C-alpha cells in the first residue's frame, strides 16, 4: 500500500500485501469476503488473523447473509523496522499453514462449515505460533 494511502503511523507497517495473500490462496481468494489491513490499537504479538464466517442458518433469517459467509483475513501492523523479517516468516510458514487451513475447510463437513472458526498467528522473538479457535 502506498505511503499516501497508509493510514498508519510511520513507525508501523503491514507485514503482508494483498498480492502475498492472493498468491497464497489462488482460486480460494474468491471465498474471501473481507480482507482488512488493521489500523487500530497494538495487537500485541498477533500478526495475522483469519476466520471462517459461517452462514448461521439457525437464526431463521436474522443471521449473516449467505454472500457474507466465507473467510475474513486481518493483517495486523507491526513495527516498521521488523516488517521485512516478519514478512519473510509469514510467507515461509504462516501463509502455507493458512492455505492448508482453507483447503481443509473446503473439504470439511457441514458441521464444521456451519460453525464460525478463528485462527491466529503470533510472532514472539522471531518464533511463529498459531492457534485455532471454534
URGI-V212944 format. One record per backbone hydrogen bond with DSSP energy under -1.0 kcal/mol. CO is the residue of the C=O (numbers start at 1). NH is the residue of the N-H. Records with the same first field share a line. If there is no record, write none. Layout:
CO: NH ; NH
//
This chain:
3: 6
9: 12
11: 80
13: 78
17: 21
18: 22
19: 23
20: 24
21: 25
22: 26
25: 28
26: 29
27: 30
28: 31
29: 32
31: 71
34: 73
36: 75
43: 46
45: 123
47: 76
48: 121
49: 74
50: 119
51: 72
52: 117
53: 70
56: 59
57: 60
65: 68
70: 53
71: 33 ; 34
72: 51
73: 36
74: 49
75: 38
78: 13
79: 82
82: 86
83: 87
84: 88
85: 89
86: 90
87: 91
88: 92
89: 93
90: 95
93: 97
94: 98
95: 99
96: 100
97: 101
98: 102
99: 103
100: 104
101: 105
102: 106
103: 107
109: 113
110: 114
112: 115
117: 52
118: 133
119: 50
120: 131
121: 47 ; 48
122: 129
124: 127
127: 124
129: 122
131: 120
133: 118
//
